[in-house]
């Protein structure tokens, strides 16, 4: 199968995929009281204690040495992170849509449902007139997470009354087929990194692109091979990028042609360039926004760089957890369902691609700049003046539709 399909199957297959069957989202319990912590080091220590307690509780239910546990800024900084997103939403809603349209919010990949609850709690308390005309729809591919979100909605003491505001739609965004004519905000936080990519290598002598596929033999071993015949999706991405992106970006053919030929003429050097991973699924997501949500405003945050990546350009981090330790590996060709495969997002490139597909204007912020503008940063400041909400996630960016 194509590398794109292999990664998609590894992460999302409903029977053995990483997210439906292995992943557990860490919940720290009560919100952290940042004002009593000395600094980020103490926050890190307290987080470690809560991580251990959380996993001990899971082990009391069912011990699992390969449990895949991960965290999000929504959970670590609740409710403050969610309230920052809510302030952005309500401010932009009041500037252009209120009172002629409802505040319609779609959230894709809502995890435990914490962002949903934080936003709705904030609107109900601080902007009751907006809350009254708010509709919140979650698009969730995982059946288990969709059930958990509904359970959280029903059980939360603060959620009383939210039930009539929320609809949880258990399907993949890539299966979406309903036209939404109303203006809406579309939230996609930490989801781009797990969108499947295609692997491309180039012939250094002709600059021709070749597309990667994965072969699994009868013994379960993986082999990667490349074809000169690009499938229509990968070919379209390369055309769109070539037409839309004017700023320089990393590419296997950026080095001088003579040096490339010299390098690939050396013994034991493969006759193709290093792999480049192109975000074809992300392009398809932009297509769906343009086709079915023409009045949307996108609010998304994700990583623009990641440590311990596998070899290649825009290459993923591939890792698993074993006995509560994170184990990175050097290839995405891994046993399906047991490894997280997450990619960085080149926001300079994808901003231009998004604009070309949707025709909308955008703005990209560093994570810290967005939080300084929309969060009450004093809520997450420690005694020595350090602020984990601002100091952490320095490798993340936020993109919004203007």
URPETA-V371148 format. One record per residue. N is the residue number from 0. RES is the residue in one small letter. PHI is phi in degrees with one decimal (NA if undefined). NEAR is the number of other C-alpha atoms within 10 Angstrom. D_FIRST is the distance of its C-alpha to the first C-alpha in Angstrom with 2 decimals. Layout:
n=[N:N]
res=[RES:RES]
phi=[PHI:PHI]
near=[NEAR:NEAR]
d_first=[D_FIRST:D_FIRST]
This chain:
n=[0:1:2:3:4:5:6:7:8:9:10:11:12:13:14:15:16:17:18:19:20:21:22:23:24:25:26:27:28:29:30:31:32:33:34:35:36:37:38:39:40:41:42:43:44:45:46:47:48:49:50:51:52:53:54:55:56:57:58:59:60:61:62:63:64:65:66:67:68:69:70:71:72:73:74:75:76:77:78:79:80:81:82:83:84:85:86:87:88:89:90:91:92:93:94:95:96:97:98:99:100:101:102:103:104:105:106:107:108:109:110:111:112:113:114:115:116:117:118:119:120:121:122:123:124:125:126:127:128:129:130:131:132:133:134:135:136:137:138:139:140:141:142:143:144:145:146:147:148:149:150:151:152:153:154:155:156:157:158:159:160:161:162:163:164:165:166:167:168:169:170:171:172:173:174:175:176:177:178:179:180:181:182:183:184:185:186:187:188:189:190:191:192:193:194:195:196:197:198:199:200:201:202:203:204:205:206:207:208:209:210:211:212:213:214:215:216:217:218:219:220:221:222:223:224:225:226:227:228:229:230:231:232:233:234:235:236:237:238:239:240:241:242:243:244:245:246:247:248:249:250:251:252:253:254:255:256:257:258:259:260:261:262:263:264:265:266:267:268:269:270:271:272:273:274:275:276:277:278:279:280:281:282:283:284:285:286:287:288:289:290:291:292:293:294:295:296:297:298:299:300:301:302:303:304:305:306:307:308:309:310:311:312:313:314:315:316:317:318:319:320:321:322:323:324:325:326:327:328:329:330:331:332:333:334:335:336:337:338:339:340:341:342:343:344:345:346:347:348:349:350:351:352:353:354:355:356:357:358:359:360:361:362:363:364:365:366:367:368:369:370:371:372:373:374:375:376:377:378:379:380:381:382:383:384:385:386:387:388:389:390:391:392:393:394:395:396:397:398:399:400:401]
res=[x:x:x:x:x:x:x:x:x:x:x:x:x:x:x:x:x:x:x:x:x:x:x:x:x:x:x:x:x:x:x:x:x:x:x:x:x:x:x:x:x:x:x:x:x:x:x:x:x:x:x:x:x:x:x:x:x:x:x:x:x:x:x:x:x:x:x:x:x:x:x:x:x:x:x:x:x:x:x:x:x:x:x:x:x:x:x:x:x:x:x:x:x:x:x:x:x:x:x:x:x:x:x:x:x:x:x:x:x:x:x:x:x:x:x:x:x:x:x:x:x:x:x:x:x:x:x:x:x:x:x:x:x:x:x:x:x:x:x:x:x:x:x:x:x:x:x:x:x:x:x:x:x:x:x:x:x:x:x:x:x:x:x:x:x:x:x:x:x:x:x:x:x:x:x:x:x:x:x:x:x:x:x:x:x:x:x:x:x:x:x:x:x:x:x:x:x:x:x:x:x:x:x:x:x:x:x:x:x:x:x:x:x:x:x:x:x:x:x:x:x:x:x:x:x:x:x:x:x:x:x:x:x:x:x:x:x:x:x:x:x:x:x:x:x:x:x:x:x:x:x:x:x:x:x:x:x:x:x:x:x:x:x:x:x:x:x:x:x:x:x:x:x:x:x:x:x:x:x:x:x:x:x:x:x:x:x:x:x:x:x:x:x:x:x:x:x:x:x:x:x:x:x:x:x:x:x:x:x:x:x:x:x:x:x:x:x:x:x:x:x:x:x:x:x:x:x:x:x:x:x:x:x:x:x:x:x:x:x:x:x:x:x:x:x:x:x:x:x:x:x:x:x:x:x:x:x:x:x:x:x:x:x:x:x:x:x:x:x:x:x:x:x:x:x:x:x:x:x:x:x:x:x:x:x:x:x:x:x:x:x:x:x:x:x:x:x:x:x:x:x:x]
phi=[NA:-61.9:-55.2:-57.3:-71.6:-63.6:-66.0:-60.0:-65.1:-62.6:-88.0:-123.6:-55.5:-65.8:-94.5:-142.6:-67.0:-57.5:-74.6:-67.1:-117.4:-115.1:-77.6:-127.4:-89.8:-64.7:-120.2:-78.8:86.6:-62.1:-56.4:-67.7:-94.3:-64.6:-65.8:-98.0:-86.0:-67.3:-175.9:-64.1:-62.7:-70.0:-61.3:-61.0:-65.4:-63.7:-63.2:-61.7:-62.6:-69.5:-59.0:-62.8:-62.1:-62.8:-74.3:-60.6:-63.6:-66.5:-65.1:-65.9:-87.1:-163.7:-73.3:-147.1:-70.5:-109.5:-58.8:-100.7:-107.5:-145.8:-125.4:-132.4:-62.5:-57.9:-77.0:-66.0:-115.5:-74.3:-90.4:-67.4:-65.2:-63.5:-66.8:-63.7:-62.5:-63.3:-63.9:-61.5:-63.0:-69.8:-63.9:-71.3:-64.3:-68.4:-70.4:-133.5:-115.7:-77.1:-102.1:-83.2:-132.5:-66.0:-83.1:-102.7:-119.4:-109.6:-121.4:-101.0:67.2:-87.7:60.1:-78.0:90.1:-67.5:-59.2:-55.6:-66.6:-62.8:-66.1:-67.1:-61.3:-64.3:-62.7:-65.3:-81.0:-100.0:-137.5:-60.4:-68.9:-77.6:-56.4:-61.5:-111.6:-98.2:-127.4:-122.1:-124.1:-102.2:-107.6:-128.6:-75.0:-87.5:-65.0:-66.6:-71.6:-61.5:-65.9:-64.8:-61.5:-65.9:-62.6:-60.4:-63.7:-77.0:-90.0:-64.1:-62.6:-85.1:-90.7:-55.8:98.0:-74.7:-55.9:-77.2:-95.3:-115.8:-129.8:-105.0:-108.3:-88.2:-160.9:-76.5:-60.7:-79.0:-103.3:-68.6:-142.0:-108.4:-79.5:-113.7:-82.3:-72.6:-60.0:-153.6:-103.2:-118.3:-98.6:-139.5:-107.0:53.0:-117.9:-59.0:-64.2:-104.6:-79.1:-64.9:-118.5:-95.1:-98.4:-124.9:-122.8:-119.8:-77.0:-67.7:-91.6:-119.7:67.5:-71.6:-86.6:-122.1:-103.8:-85.1:-129.1:-119.5:-109.3:-113.5:-83.6:-67.7:-96.2:87.2:-84.2:-105.0:-136.2:-107.4:-141.2:-126.7:-120.3:-78.1:-93.2:-78.9:-74.1:-59.2:-70.8:-63.8:-62.5:-66.2:-58.0:-62.6:-66.5:-63.6:-62.3:-62.7:-82.5:-96.8:-97.6:-106.5:-77.8:-63.6:-148.0:-65.3:-160.2:-61.8:-101.8:-74.9:-73.9:-55.4:-57.7:-62.3:-66.8:-61.0:-64.0:-64.3:-62.3:-78.4:-88.7:-71.5:-60.6:69.7:-95.2:-63.8:-87.6:-124.2:-72.2:-61.0:-72.1:-116.9:-100.9:-106.5:-82.8:-66.2:-65.0:-64.0:-60.2:-64.7:-63.0:-61.4:-59.0:-67.1:-58.9:-67.5:-78.8:-108.2:-127.5:-62.7:-97.1:-78.4:-124.5:-86.0:-127.9:-137.9:-137.5:-164.0:-83.7:-93.5:-152.1:-140.5:-79.9:61.6:-72.3:-71.0:-63.4:128.3:-95.9:57.3:-79.1:-83.3:-89.7:-121.1:-150.9:-136.3:-115.9:-137.1:51.8:67.8:-121.3:-81.2:-121.9:-81.0:-126.7:-109.3:-152.0:-79.8:-84.0:-129.9:-57.0:-63.6:97.3:-104.6:-127.8:-78.9:-123.9:-128.9:-112.0:-74.1:-111.7:-81.1:-67.3:-63.7:-72.1:-72.2:-62.4:-67.8:-65.1:-60.6:-62.3:-65.1:-79.6:-97.5:76.0:-98.9:-90.9:-139.2:-142.6:-112.8:-118.2:-62.0:-51.4:-63.3:-64.4:-63.4:-68.5:-62.8:-80.2:-115.4:-93.6:-86.6:-67.2:-65.1:-67.5:-116.1:-90.2:-89.1:-59.6:-86.2:92.3:-70.3:-135.1:-59.9:-60.9:-92.0:-78.6:-82.5:60.3:-67.0:-93.5:-116.7:-129.4:-122.0:-117.5:-130.2:-81.2:-76.8]
near=[13:19:24:23:16:21:27:20:19:24:27:22:18:17:10:16:22:24:25:19:20:18:20:19:15:19:19:20:13:7:13:18:13:22:16:12:18:15:18:21:12:14:19:12:11:14:15:13:12:16:20:12:14:16:18:13:12:14:13:8:9:9:12:14:12:16:20:25:18:13:14:14:16:23:22:19:20:21:20:26:23:23:24:21:19:22:20:16:20:18:12:15:20:14:9:10:14:15:13:8:15:18:23:18:21:22:22:20:22:26:26:24:21:19:25:25:22:22:23:27:22:19:21:16:10:12:14:14:12:17:21:13:14:20:18:21:18:24:19:22:22:22:16:16:22:23:15:15:22:16:13:16:22:15:11:11:9:13:16:12:13:20:12:10:15:20:14:17:15:17:15:14:17:12:9:12:10:9:12:14:11:14:18:23:23:23:24:18:21:20:18:20:22:20:21:27:28:22:26:27:24:22:18:21:13:8:14:12:21:22:24:22:19:18:16:12:9:7:6:9:11:13:11:14:12:19:13:14:10:15:12:8:14:23:14:14:19:14:11:17:17:11:12:18:16:11:8:9:10:11:16:19:15:10:9:8:14:10:11:18:14:10:15:17:12:10:7:7:10:11:16:20:22:17:21:22:24:23:24:20:22:22:23:17:16:19:16:20:23:17:16:15:21:18:17:23:22:20:20:19:24:23:22:19:17:17:9:13:22:18:14:17:18:24:25:27:23:21:23:20:18:14:10:16:12:12:12:16:16:14:15:21:21:19:11:19:25:23:27:27:26:25:28:24:23:17:20:15:17:19:20:21:22:24:15:17:18:17:12:18:14:16:10:17:15:16:22:19:14:18:19:14:12:18:23:15:17:13:16:23:22:20:14:11:13:17:20:20:25:18:11:13:15:14:15:20:22:21:21:19:18:11]
d_first=[0.00:3.82:6.42:8.08:6.18:6.21:9.78:10.65:9.95:11.90:14.67:15.19:14.18:17.71:18.02:17.08:16.07:18.20:20.24:20.94:21.83:22.76:24.09:27.83:29.55:32.80:35.95:39.03:41.60:44.55:44.05:45.09:48.65:48.09:51.80:52.85:50.34:51.71:48.65:44.94:45.40:46.94:44.24:41.65:43.76:44.18:40.46:39.88:42.46:40.88:37.42:38.97:40.88:37.85:35.80:38.90:39.23:35.65:36.36:39.42:37.23:34.45:33.95:30.38:29.90:26.31:27.16:25.39:28.29:28.30:30.80:31.19:34.17:34.86:35.69:37.45:39.68:40.27:42.01:42.67:39.16:38.74:42.25:41.46:38.63:41.10:43.76:41.44:40.54:44.12:45.60:43.32:43.68:47.46:47.54:45.90:45.22:47.92:49.76:48.32:44.84:43.57:41.62:38.17:35.61:31.91:30.23:26.48:25.47:29.05:28.64:31.88:33.51:35.86:35.48:36.21:39.35:40.54:40.37:42.08:44.71:45.52:45.86:48.05:50.32:50.59:49.95:50.90:51.36:47.73:46.56:48.24:46.05:42.74:39.68:36.71:33.31:30.45:26.83:25.11:21.63:22.76:25.13:26.89:27.58:28.74:31.16:32.30:33.01:35.10:36.86:37.67:38.98:41.24:42.43:43.12:46.85:46.27:43.98:46.78:46.68:43.13:41.69:42.85:41.23:37.68:34.87:31.68:28.78:26.01:22.91:20.16:21.49:18.50:19.89:23.34:25.36:28.97:31.07:33.21:36.13:38.08:38.09:36.12:34.98:31.30:30.83:27.56:28.43:26.07:22.95:21.61:20.86:18.22:16.45:12.87:12.86:11.00:11.88:14.16:16.44:19.39:21.39:24.75:26.76:25.52:23.92:20.90:17.71:14.47:11.05:8.94:5.49:5.40:6.69:8.75:11.89:14.55:16.42:13.88:13.75:11.04:10.75:9.90:10.27:11.20:11.76:14.93:13.64:12.94:11.58:14.72:14.22:13.90:16.64:18.79:18.69:19.94:22.60:23.76:24.05:25.91:28.27:28.88:29.07:32.29:32.60:31.37:28.15:26.31:24.31:23.49:25.78:28.74:30.66:33.03:31.63:34.08:33.05:29.35:30.23:32.57:30.13:27.36:30.05:30.87:30.17:27.09:25.57:22.09:22.29:20.10:21.09:20.13:16.97:17.59:15.72:16.31:16.81:15.09:15.31:18.94:19.62:18.44:20.80:23.57:22.98:23.55:26.64:27.98:27.38:28.45:30.57:32.60:35.42:33.43:34.33:31.56:32.44:29.72:29.85:27.36:27.22:27.67:27.43:26.33:27.68:25.90:22.74:20.28:20.83:20.04:21.20:20.70:18.87:18.45:20.69:18.97:21.57:22.69:26.20:27.91:31.56:31.92:30.85:27.98:25.92:23.81:21.25:20.07:16.26:13.60:11.86:14.04:14.61:13.27:16.24:18.82:18.27:19.01:16.89:19.21:19.61:22.90:23.72:25.53:28.02:29.79:26.75:25.44:29.00:29.24:25.93:27.11:30.47:29.13:27.08:29.69:32.90:34.09:35.85:34.83:36.18:34.57:36.59:36.35:36.10:39.70:41.10:39.64:41.06:44.43:44.67:43.69:44.21:47.61:47.01:50.21:48.56:46.23:48.73:49.92:53.49:53.12:51.59:47.97:45.48:42.11:40.81:41.39:40.86:37.54:34.29:35.54:31.93:31.26:32.02:32.81:32.10:34.19:34.80:38.37]
